[in-house]
Each structure stands twice: as C-alpha cells, then as structure tokens.
Amino acid sequence: MQKPATTQVPIHDIIANRWSGRAYDADKAVSNDQIISLLEAARWAPSCFGDQPWRFLVWDKNQDAAAWQKAFDCIVPGNQTWAKDAPVLVLVCADTQFNHNQKPNRWGAYDTGAAAVSLCLQATSLGLMTHQMGGYDGDKARTAFNIPEQYQTMSMLSVGYAADVDTLEGEAKEREMSPRQRRPLGELFFNGEWNQPII
Amino acid sequence: MQKPATTQVPIHDIIANRWSGRAYDADKAVSNDQIISLLEAARWAPSCFGDQPWRFLVWDKNQDAAAWQKAFDCIVPGNQTWAKDAPVLVLVCADTQFNHNQKPNRWGAYDTGAAAVSLCLQATSLGLMTHQMGGYDGDKARTAFNIPEQYQTMSMLSVGYAADVDTLEGEAKEREMSPRQRRPLGELFFNGEWNQPII
C-alpha cells in the first residue's frame, strides 16, 4: 500500500512515500546488508559538535527470535497487534550528555530524531516500511537491555516489508486505510515573524 | 564540492550527499517553490501522536533583506564568516507541549530534528546545501521574533547553492576541505544488548 504525501510542490519520492504503516509481511526477512544500510543512513545524520548522540539497539527476529521477543514484550498491547509481524525492531536512544565534556547536550533528542528518520527514509528507498512507536515501556526496556541512565529511550521502531492491508483487523486496519494528514503549511512555517504564515 | 559519506554498503544518494558545507553562492537565489518544497518535506515528517511540534521561521534575503539581516545578527561571529553568503536562513523551533492536551511533549525536540533533517535532505535533492548551526543567540532570536516561551529554539539553518571552496578563507576553508567523519558503526549501533557492536 502506497500513501504518498499530498504536497503543493513535488518533494523527493523517498520523503513523500515514507509512511508509518502497520501491515507487515511476517514471511519476508530484512537482510543483514539492508540492516547495515539503514544504520549507515542514521550514522551520517548531522549532529551538534558532530557528537552523534544516538544509540540504536537492533533485534532481528530471523537472527535471534528470543531476543526479538524480549524487545517485543516492551511494546504496548495496542501496537503489538500489528508489530508482531515486523521482523526487525529497533530501540532508539539519545545521549543526554556531550561525549567530549560530559555536559548536558540539549540537542541529544533533536539529533537522534534526525538519525532515526534517516533510517526510515533509507528503508523507504529499499522498499521497506518503518513505524516509530512512542507506545512501549521504556523502563522495562531499560532493565531488560541494561540501558544506562545517561541515555533516554525515544522510540521503538519496526522495520519490514509491507503486506496487504487485509492482513490487519479492527482499529489497526481502519487506521491503515485512513488518509495521511498534516496541518496546513501556514500553521507550522512562518515568514520572518512568529505566526505569520509562509503561504 | 561533493563529500559523499563513506559507507560499508550503499545508501541513498540524497542521504549520502547531504553535508553541512560553508561555501555558499551569494548570487544564486533559492526560489519560492524550492522553499515550499523544503517545508513540505519537513511537514511530512513523522511525529508522536501526529503532533507536528516543529515551527520554522524562514528568512529569504532576496525577499526581505532587512528581516534576513535581523536573523543573521543572531548568528555567532564564527558562523557569520560563511553564513553571510547563504540567501535563506531558517530558525527551527520545537513545541514543548502537546497540542491536544498542553501536557509536556518529551518528543518535541526529537520530532523536530526529524522535520529539520527532512528539509535538509529535500534541499540536497534540489541541488541545494544546508548547514544547521547551534552557534546562534537563542535569547536574542526569541526577543527579535517574538517566539513564545513554550517553544525551544533548536537550530539556525542556512540554505543556498554551494560555491567554490576558494570563496572561503581561514578556518572555514580548512573545515570545508577536511574529510567528513563518523564514529564506527559498532560504537553507535548495538545488536540486542547495550554495547554489543552490530558489526
């Protein structure tokens, strides 16, 4: 299923076509080279002082089903209904300190968000689908995977090939079929002064 | 000047070729359609609860030189030496609250980072160059452009066409010519357990 963004002027395909679907094909694995390419895309994101504050924990069901299950168990039930078919899960974490001086890094989450969406866009370019979830138990994940307090957990992210929407049921299916929406450009982007719509 | 990322497996061109250069062509304007396409790319970034917490203030020197100057005056001198030739400046801000309930949004900066890098990648796809700066006076910008306290300023971002590196001098030229570097994959990306290198 394709749900390209509706835009006033064209944008690049991989940006227009990235979307957070739910219908995953449980039978199609993501290859190791694909996983590395996703991480390379994240690795080359920009960051303040070149700090690279992101840390990603990766679980591939086809490499280690028990470890994947441990990550899956951290996801809230509402997301588990569809995330169960995603062969790869990634927990995205952000360093709260700068590496060069251990002082607080106010861009830790900001730069990590850039790295995560770079992974998602690279996935789109490979024909894969990603979905970032806020709905997971961060404390449970921290304990399960020994994540130091210095790092914030930001997002659990699923990766895999898309399946037919009919593999979903109930609310997940409804949400899969509803149109993608964004606020109008003028509410978010301003021309020179706060609240002055760009368009 | 092209400085593509060095990767173990290929990644998409617009991700590999995005880089934060400093040599801008002061004589080549960014068109209004190009600006809108950059903002559309940001607009379609993913966000927690679909909140879209990003707000961007945009200044185009060729539309309003005085307003652009006011933004430029917020940039620290070290960055002004090269940012002076960038025709477009963008101040990226993040909402600290969710729109639907006014509660704190712990993903405000994270999602805003995704929107900002989406703009940068769209710029690369149009042959434009971006550079995000942490080096600007956020308080000065807040006062100058009436930015409400509810929004954090995250990054000042330059947009324009690249110029020959010889248009730069001193440290900016040196940095422009030095190779791009990132930490090894295994320091940032872990296989199932914290600090277990993916590769």
Interface residues (C-beta under 8 A of the other chain):
Chain A: A5 T7 Q8 V9 P10 I11 H12 I14 I15 A16 R18 S20 D33 I35 I36 S37 L39 E40 A41 A42 R43 W44 A45 P46 C48 F49 G50 Q52 W54 R55 F56 L57 V58 W59 D64 A67 A71 A94 R106 W107 A109 Y110 D111 T112 G113 A114 A116 V117 S118 C120 L121 Q122 S125 Q132 G134 F145 N146 I147 P148 Q152 M154 S155 R180 Q181 R182 R183 L185 L188 F189 F190 N191 G192 E193 W194 I198 I199
Chain B: A5 T7 Q8 V9 P10 I11 H12 I14 I15 A16 R18 S20 D33 I35 I36 S37 L39 E40 A41 A42 R43 W44 A45 P46 C48 F49 G50 Q52 W54 R55 F56 L57 V58 W59 D64 A67 A71 A94 R106 W107 A109 Y110 D111 T112 G113 A114 A116 V117 S118 C120 L121 Q122 S125 Q132 G134 F145 N146 I147 P148 Q152 M154 S155 R180 Q181 R182 R183 L185 L188 F189 F190 N191 G192 E193 W194 I198 I199
